[in-house]
Amino acid sequence: MKILIKNAAIVNEGKIIKGHVLIEDRLIAKVSENEITAEADTIIDASGKYLFPGCIDDQVHFREPGLTHKGEIYTEAKAAVAGGVTSFMEMPNTVPNVFTHQLLEDKYMRASEVSLANYSFFMGASNDNLEEVLKTDPKTVCGIKVFMGSSTGNMLVDKKETLEGLFSECKMLIATHCEDEATIRHNMEVYRERYGEDVPMECHPLIRSAEACYKSSSLAVELAKKYNTRLHILHISTAKELELFDNTKPLKEKRITAEACIHHLWFSDADYKTKGAFIKWNPAVKTATDRDAILKGVLENRIDVIATDHAPHTIEEKNQTYFKSPSGGPLVQHALNAMLELHHQGKISLEKIAEKMAHAVADCFQIEKRGYIREGYFADLVLVNLNSAYTVEKANVLYKCGWSPLEGTTFHSVITHTFVSGHPVYAEGTFDESKKGERLTFER
């Protein structure tokens, strides 16, 4: 099957050019500023639209297996492609936790059956599965996930000897959730004594404090430097943590990298008054100063990639008191839109969005032939109309949980088409589910 996209403004590798892209089967066959005369089965006139490489989200929680009342691979991947996310990397804190390679492969098998987006899954580390972790194939698995802060089940890794073993022996990328557990537990008791069970949601960033984040992140960086580990710190939430990261080297030369998430770039602690538990994440959304510093870190390349930490919960679960309401929220459908809105506000360029949501993720994880609009690469592509508006509301939310923390927000861009490995999976609100996404592979 051949698809010709004509007259697009192609956002790629730091430039925007007017041009044409020919897709042949799964791959990009030709990219040209001159007219492409090849015959095609489908021709799309993209005049007035922008063509981006498909976004790669390096941190999602799609809840399958074991938590499918919140979300599942099918529903959340469908929301992803509607939002221009063509590939995702999913976390191991499902039920059961993914501590064995059999459980890991079960997830890959399920995704091959139902996921409309390309996929990879992290292997989970615990305090006692180092031997299993070290069997992970770096060519077919995105990385190892280490929770250096509390999480679902038995996923907290807090034994010094275990951390030393992981950082010294693991040759793969280690992705860390960094919050110091002892600091958080102390803060929880302070606020529980003050408020009982009715702790105001505004206290969340004080309980899961900047101090807790920095203490854990700095430990991870210290270990990575000691053992020359390939470390990727997820969801940076404080201004202070930025000092841990280097922006003097090209990304491909870095051994320590960092991620920013949409919610830490969009919300601040002032939003707890209206959003409450619906913006309760771990690490917490913090001050406007932190939010603005994180965006600056993205622009200055101290932070390397932008992701979502998409983590759906039901409305009923969220509508509980502070200690019972779970942390996390759904974002994968609206991530690209949110960044495009920041572009409309003059805060980030289209080229930088493509870099941080596609190019840099591919480079950071060494993903094979994805993340760029290049001949011979897989045709993971997104068409965007930057001059069309819509408002997020429950009727157009595709997450299984049925809500979004961005409800009521009007975006001034619309994603019109998404191509996954050459397949036109989404076009003008309609899905073609005849083909599924593919397993990501890595050049390691």
DARA-V922877 format. One record per pair of residues at least 4 apart in sequence whose C-alpha atoms are under 7 Angstrom apart, sorted by the first residue. I is the first residue (numbers start at 1). GAP is how many residues later the second one is. Records with the same first field share a line. If there is no record, write none. Layout:
I=GAP + GAP
This chain:
1=23 + 24 + 40
2=21 + 22 + 23 + 38 + 39 + 40
3=19 + 20 + 21 + 37 + 38 + 39 + 40
4=17 + 18 + 19 + 36 + 38 + 39 + 40
5=15 + 16 + 17 + 38 + 39 + 40 + 41
6=13 + 14 + 15 + 38 + 39 + 40
7=11 + 12 + 13 + 38 + 39 + 40
8=10 + 11 + 12 + 38 + 39 + 40 + 41 + 42 + 43
9=7 + 8 + 9 + 10 + 40 + 41 + 42
10=6 + 7 + 8 + 9 + 40 + 41 + 42
11=4 + 5 + 6 + 39 + 40 + 41 + 339 + 340 + 343
12=4 + 40 + 339 + 342 + 360 + 361
14=337
15=336
18=15
19=13 + 14 + 15
20=11 + 12 + 13 + 15 + 16
21=9 + 10 + 11
22=6 + 7 + 8 + 9
23=4 + 5 + 6 + 356 + 399
24=4 + 5
25=397
26=352 + 353 + 395 + 396 + 397
27=349 + 350 + 351 + 352 + 394 + 395
28=346 + 347 + 348 + 349 + 350 + 351
29=346 + 347
30=345
31=344
49=334 + 335 + 336 + 337
50=333 + 334 + 335
51=330 + 331 + 332 + 333
52=302 + 329 + 330 + 331
53=301 + 305 + 318 + 319 + 320 + 327 + 328 + 329
54=30 + 31 + 32 + 304 + 317 + 326 + 327 + 328
55=29 + 30 + 31 + 32 + 302 + 303
56=29 + 30 + 31 + 32 + 301 + 302 + 305
57=28 + 30 + 31 + 32 + 250 + 251
58=30 + 31 + 249
59=30 + 31 + 32 + 248 + 249 + 250
60=28 + 29 + 30 + 31 + 248 + 249 + 250 + 251
61=29 + 30 + 248 + 249 + 250
62=9 + 10 + 11 + 14 + 28 + 249
63=4 + 5 + 7 + 8 + 9 + 31
64=4 + 8 + 9 + 30
65=29 + 30
66=28 + 29 + 30
67=27 + 28
68=4
70=242 + 243 + 244 + 330 + 331
71=4 + 5 + 241 + 329 + 330
72=4
73=4 + 38 + 41 + 42
74=4 + 40 + 41
75=4 + 324 + 325
76=4 + 323
77=4 + 38 + 39 + 40
78=4 + 38
79=4 + 253 + 254 + 319 + 320
80=4 + 5 + 6 + 252 + 253
81=4 + 5 + 36 + 337 + 345
82=251 + 344
83=249 + 250 + 251 + 252 + 253 + 332
84=252 + 298 + 331 + 334
86=31 + 32 + 294 + 334
87=30 + 31 + 32
88=30 + 31 + 32
89=30 + 31 + 32 + 33
90=30 + 31 + 32
91=30 + 31
92=5 + 6 + 30 + 31 + 32
93=4 + 5 + 59
94=4
97=56
98=5 + 6 + 25 + 26
99=24 + 25 + 26 + 30
100=4 + 32
101=4
102=4
103=4
104=4 + 19
105=4
106=4
107=4
108=4
109=4
110=4
111=4
112=324 + 325 + 326
114=322
115=321 + 322
116=317 + 320 + 321
117=303 + 319 + 320
118=319 + 320 + 321 + 322
119=319 + 320 + 321
120=21 + 22 + 319 + 320
121=20 + 21
122=19 + 20 + 21 + 22 + 23
123=10 + 20 + 21 + 22
124=20 + 21 + 22
125=4 + 5 + 8 + 19 + 20 + 21 + 30
126=28 + 29 + 30 + 31
127=30 + 32 + 35
129=4
130=4 + 36
131=4
134=36
137=4
138=4 + 34 + 306
139=302 + 303 + 304 + 305
140=300 + 301 + 302
142=223
143=29 + 30 + 31 + 32
144=29 + 30 + 31
145=29 + 30 + 31
146=11 + 28 + 29 + 30 + 31
147=4 + 8 + 9 + 10 + 29 + 30 + 31
148=8 + 9 + 10 + 28 + 29 + 30 + 31 + 32 + 68
149=7 + 28 + 29 + 30 + 31 + 32
150=6 + 31
151=4 + 5
159=4
160=4
161=4
162=4
163=4
164=4
165=4
166=4
167=56 + 57 + 60 + 62
168=59 + 61
172=58
173=57 + 58 + 59
174=56 + 57 + 58
175=56 + 57 + 58 + 59
176=56 + 57 + 58
177=56 + 57
178=35 + 38 + 39
179=33 + 34 + 37
180=4 + 32 + 33 + 35 + 36
181=4
182=4
183=4 + 29
184=4 + 23 + 24 + 28
185=4
186=4
187=4 + 20
188=4 + 19
189=4
190=4
191=4 + 8
192=4 + 5 + 7
195=4
197=124 + 125 + 126
198=123 + 124
199=4 + 123
200=122
201=71 + 75 + 76 + 121
202=67 + 70 + 71
203=4
204=4 + 80
205=4 + 79 + 80 + 81
208=4 + 75 + 76
209=4
210=4 + 28
211=4
212=4
213=4
214=4 + 27
215=4
216=4
217=4
218=4 + 26
219=4
220=4
221=4
222=4
223=4
224=4 + 5 + 6 + 7
225=4
229=26
230=25 + 26
231=24 + 25 + 26
232=24 + 25 + 26
233=24 + 25 + 26
234=24 + 25 + 26
235=24 + 25 + 26
236=23 + 24
237=27 + 46 + 48 + 49 + 53
238=52
239=51 + 54 + 55
242=55 + 60
245=57
246=56
247=53 + 54 + 55
249=4 + 5
250=4
251=113
252=111 + 112
257=46 + 47
258=45 + 46 + 47
259=44 + 45 + 46 + 47 + 48
260=4 + 43 + 45 + 46 + 47
261=4 + 45 + 46 + 47 + 48
262=4 + 45 + 46 + 73
263=4
264=21 + 27
265=26 + 29 + 30
267=4 + 18
268=17 + 18 + 19 + 20 + 23
269=16 + 17 + 18
271=4
272=4 + 7
275=4
276=4
277=41 + 48
278=40 + 51 + 127
279=50 + 126
280=4 + 47 + 48
281=4 + 46 + 47
282=45 + 46
286=4
287=4
288=4
289=4
290=4
291=4
292=4
293=4
294=4
295=4
296=4
297=4 + 5 + 6
298=4 + 5 + 6
304=52 + 56
305=51 + 52 + 55 + 56
306=50 + 51
307=50
308=23 + 24 + 27
310=19 + 20 + 21 + 22
311=17 + 18 + 19
312=16 + 17 + 18 + 89
313=4 + 5 + 16 + 88
314=4 + 87
315=4
317=8 + 9
318=7 + 8
319=6
320=4 + 5
321=4
330=74
331=4
334=4
335=4
336=4
337=4 + 74 + 76
338=4
339=4 + 14
340=4 + 73
341=4 + 70 + 71
342=4 + 5 + 6
343=4 + 5 + 6 + 7
348=4
349=4
350=4
351=4
352=4
353=4
354=4 + 5
355=4 + 5
356=4 + 5
357=4
358=4 + 13 + 14
359=4 + 12 + 13
360=4
361=4
362=4 + 5 + 8 + 9
363=4
366=76 + 77 + 78
367=73 + 74 + 75 + 76
368=73 + 74 + 75
369=8 + 9
370=7 + 8
378=43 + 44
379=40 + 41 + 42 + 43
380=39 + 40 + 41 + 42
381=37 + 38 + 39
382=35 + 36 + 37
383=32 + 33 + 34 + 35
384=29 + 30 + 31 + 32
385=28 + 29 + 30 + 31
386=26 + 27 + 28
387=25 + 26
388=24 + 25 + 26
389=21 + 22 + 23 + 24 + 25
390=20 + 21 + 22
391=17 + 18 + 19 + 20
392=4 + 14 + 15 + 16 + 17 + 18
393=4 + 14 + 15
394=8 + 9
397=5 + 6
398=4
416=11 + 12
417=9 + 10 + 11
418=6 + 7 + 8 + 9
419=4 + 5 + 6 + 7
420=4 + 5 + 17
424=8
425=6 + 7 + 8
426=4 + 5 + 6
427=4
